[in-house]
């Protein structure tokens, strides 16, 4: 455990940002793997290695996050001292810059068009990227976005958005490659206030994430058919139906993932692994992103 992880977790909790334990990197036969050991079951967590909720302490995923200092100390000092830190972004708007997918070039293009982003908190990620944090706008709802799952992401390729019902990996955590997450020297919370996002950023993200948000209410009988259990056969199909149902009604992907974890744990016999649930959500979210992109292109014709 990093010396900065627990102080970081407690500092976020004091500001009202709930935290949760995530899986962490371990070494197996000379190579780093995720502590969930999903690869042994043929389900390696490719995108989320050492980043997804630690099920033993966070059985409901993001819904298990807490601001309770005693529980946080127990999680990270006693129960799972090697765990990575997840920070909920309900009250944050975070730009996740990934240079491996041209995120640095996309950020440079945005700043050429709109001017430099305001001084605010920044984290250098273990994967070589950057988290740029803003205080979440109070008047509008911004949803999380994964640029890689979109043909035309709103901020350009390589810039994901973490907002309400999402989370980021926090300072003191270790990337699957072994490098740590740490504060940018010139953007540390001790010396830099958390800035509000610029108006152009809010307008662009709000317009994109709220487009086509016109789903009709769901009848209780329809929902009952989806969630009734227990399920012993075709468990993956049952989880997929619930995930698809929620995503089609514009529920944030991070919330869908948390609900899928919780439903799987309580209704599937035996339960799917965390990695299996994550793979289902990622697959259907990618399909939905492609569908929405196609609808946007069709409307623009």
LINDAWO-V328190 format. One line per field, one symbol per residue. ss: DSSP state (H for helix, E for strand, L for the rest). A space follows every 50 residues. Layout:
ss: ???
This chain:
ss: LLLLHHHHHHHHHHLLLLEEEELLEEEELLEEEELLLHHHHLLLLLLLLL LLELLLLLLLHHHHLELLHHHHHHHHHHHLLLLEEEEELLLEEEEEELHH HLHHHHHHHHHHHHLLLLLLLEEELLLLLEEEEEELLLLLLLELELHHHL LLLLLLLLEEEELELLEEELLLLELLLLLELEELHHHLLLLLLLLELLHH HHHHHHHHHLLLLLLLLLLHHHHHHHHLLLELLLHHHHHHHHHHHHHHLL LLHHHHHHHHHHHHHHHELLLLLHHHHHHHHHHHHHHHHHHHHHHHHHHH L
